[in-house]
Amino acid sequence: MPKIVDHEKRKEHIADAVLRLVRREGLDGVSVRRAAEEASISLGALRHYFDAQHDLLAYAMRLLVRRVNARIDSLAFTGQPRADMEKVIEQLAPLDDERLGEAEVWLAFAGKAVSDPAIRALSQEVHEELYAGFRRSIDLLSERGLTRPGIDIDLEARLLHALVDGLVVHYTTYAEHLDRADLMRIVSSHLDGLFKAE
C-alpha cells in the first residue's frame, strides 16, 4: 500500500528549514538547494512543492504570519481591553526564543525589501496586515468609548504600529540596551496616552 503523504505538513517542514536558514544566514543564504539540504530531502522532492526560491520564501513568510495569527487567536482574553491589547502586542514582540526568531526573520525580509521588488511586495503585505490589525483594534476601542476623546484613529494606529515595529528592531538588534520588561513598559506607557483616563 502506498505511503500517504501529508503535502501541507511536508511544505511546512520545508518552510521551517527555510526559516532556520534565514535566521542563521539571512535571505542570501537561502537557495532551493540549500533549503533541500536543510530539510534533509532531495532537490527533486523540494521542487515538487516549490518551483523557485521566491515561492519558497513567500510560503515560509506566510507560514510565519499564520503561526503568529494562530497564537493570537488562541489567547485567553480577559475582556479587559487594555490588558487584552497588551497580550496581543506581546505576541508580536521578541519576548522568547520563538518570537525572537520570528523577529529576526522579519528583519531579514525587511532589509532585503529595499533592493528586491519581489521581497518588497511580500514585506509590504505583512506590513499592511499588521497595520490593519492595529487599526481594527483602535477602531473598536474608539467605538466603545475607551479611547481619549477626539483621537485621530488612523494616526494612533500608525503610531502604535511604528512603536511596536521600532521596539522589535531595537530589541532584536540591540538587546543589551533594552530588556524585555522595558519593552513592554514602553508599550504600556504609550497605551496610557491612548486610553481614556478612568
Secondary structure as GFF3:
##gff-version 3
##sequence-region A 1 198
A	DSSP	alpha_helix	7	25	.	.	.	ID=ss1
A	DSSP	three_ten_helix	27	29	.	.	.	ID=ss2
A	DSSP	alpha_helix	32	39	.	.	.	ID=ss3
A	DSSP	alpha_helix	43	49	.	.	.	ID=ss4
A	DSSP	alpha_helix	53	73	.	.	.	ID=ss5
A	DSSP	alpha_helix	81	92	.	.	.	ID=ss6
A	DSSP	alpha_helix	97	113	.	.	.	ID=ss7
A	DSSP	alpha_helix	117	143	.	.	.	ID=ss8
A	DSSP	alpha_helix	153	173	.	.	.	ID=ss9
A	DSSP	three_ten_helix	175	177	.	.	.	ID=ss10
A	DSSP	alpha_helix	180	194	.	.	.	ID=ss11
###
